[in-house]
Amino acid sequence: MDTPPPLPAPPPLPLPRPRAQKNGTSPALIIVLVVFGGVFLIALLAAMAIPAFNRVRQQARAEVARQKAALPVVPLTLAEEKAATDFGKILIKAVGENKGAAVTAMHDYNFFVERVLNGTNFPAGFRAGLLKGVSNANGGLLKEMMGKKCLLKRVTQRDGLTALTLRISFEGGGVSFLDVLITPGAPSFRIVDIYNYTFGNLASGESRQAIALMTKDNQGLLSNLLGSNAIDSTKADAVMALFTSFRERRFEDVVKGYEQLSPDLKKARTPFLIYVQSLQMLEEPTPKQKEDFIRALETAPSVLGKDTSVALLRIDPLFEKSDFKGAIACAREVIKVVGEDAYMSRLIVTAAIKDRDATTALSSLAEAEKLEPDNTGMMDLRLQVRSLCKDFAGVVRELERFTKETKSRILPEHLTEDVFTEFLASPEGRAWAGSLKK
């Protein structure tokens, strides 16, 4: 059954205050907005966000902050948390089964649009254009997640709303983390926003900032949104040029354009993130560009803030450099932000094995087993950790248990990792290998 369960009569959360709207937006601009909004949200959900200046983000949340101050957030009751969890389970099932229509119906698009536009003086037509752009997407704000495996990690709160923290797994490996913000609706919760942990941005805030870039020809509106009169047309054009190159997948042009920006623009969210993502997307980066990418990731927390999982992007380069302690440190940074996570613990185990750190490998293995005991990748890690700890009898027990449970056998030639060298040469290893020939 795909119908969300009814709520246990939770206290209503206030909708954003309606705005006084102005008329006069041209139809052409609205069409551009609809197309832009769709492209922008797809990029955002694929961890390819195009966020803008910090001051825009601060102003974008000013009205929400005022409401939150007026009405303190009340922690969820056990019944409400259970209802949110049940909704989350139905949501991730629908996402995994690629049921776009069902996920689309789980949204409150009016609430989302009000979060984007509330407290601004955007013309009235912007609301209709943005509403059409987001509501037409199959799967709504979760369009790019459709068909992917998701795990519901926790029920938490963000921006005064209930939030479901999801881990999304991608084909070929790799994960991303997302908060799905929900609010009570009829008959159950409804999705009203998303928070991308990779770059620390809300879809509503970044959509708002994207509109500011689109309206760069209206200097009064742009300056008001940016909270500064210093944002002239030259700077706006420079940022928009980066975005245009990025959208057209001209990543080399983005990198070259970023290097020509003024120092203040290089520290702004929009240029910085377009630059970082372009470096990541280069097909054949030069050695300098590879180093620039690593340095940009190291700089990212000072631009994005602490509530991001951008450290996850640093782990692969650190593995390539055999900096396993650095990889472990990055994985722990991610865990601090998204909460304890078996995937991240398994990454720590892998790095600890490479670093011959038996203590860290054992403790992180225990954490991963506690969180996801049935994960199919645990057996291989258990074998490696036991071999690292020279528990060769334990390696044999794991191998025999695998054969008993799966009716398949692991052969000595399958144990190719360096950590198994001592085991295969040990009396226990030789006896096990000999038993396979009988």
Secondary structure, DSSP 8 states (H G I E B T S, - for coil): --S------------------B----HHHHHHHHHHHHHHHHHHHTT------HHHHHHHTHHHHHHHHHS------HHHHHHHHHHHHHHHHHHHTT-HHHHHTTB-HHHHHHHHHTTS--BTHHHHHHHHHHHTSTTGGGGGGTTSEEEEEEEEEETTEEEEEEEEE-TTS-EEEEEEEEEE-SSSEEEEEEEETTTTEEHHHHHHHHHHHHTTT-HHHHHHHHT-TT--HHHHHHHHHHHHHHHTT-HHHHHHHHHTS-HHHHTSHHHHHHHHHHHHH-SS--HHHHHHHHHHHHHHHHHH-SS--TTHHHHHHHHHTT-HHHHHHHHHHHHHHH---HHHHHHHHHHHHHTT-HHHHHHHHHHHHHH-TT-TTHHHHHHHHHHHTT-HHHHHHHHHHHHHHHS----GGG--SGGGHHHHHSHHHHHHHHHTT-
